[in-house]
Amino acid sequence: MAKPDPDLLDPTRYPHSIPIAPRFADLDPNRHINNVAMAAYLEDARVRFYDAIGIRHLLRDTNVMIVSLAIEYLGEAQYPAALEVHSAIERLGRTSLTLVHLLRQEGRLVAFARCVMVAVDAERQLVPVPEGLDEARLRPLVA
């Protein structure tokens, strides 16, 4: 993934933000938060974002499946300070949606991530994103 657009590194452009406290067990041998833990923080933030904007209610019989997750590390995250994970919808397509996440720790940028998901039915076949999803307080980032 290329370096993110500088506009995407502005936390004020993201409609949702949550703190996540790292655990000592999340450290790697270099004593910074390891990459697997960072991906888990993004997963937690994504689920909380869904709950906060009401996606779960709209999905009903539709699931979303991750097809791509790219993380750009911008700095080291350390234990024990909490991380702020900012989340937003970047793009809403016919059968997919793209989330972007910005991770900061004590005001420093530590990572940027882009997650592409597709809507699928019970048989894992692509289906259109449910109607109303675009109006469920999904504020895409605009340039």
Summary of the structure (lengths in Angstrom):
residues: 143
radius of gyration: 15.5
end to end distance: 19.5
largest distance: 46.6
contacts: 405
relative contact order: 0.24
helix: 26%
strand: 36%
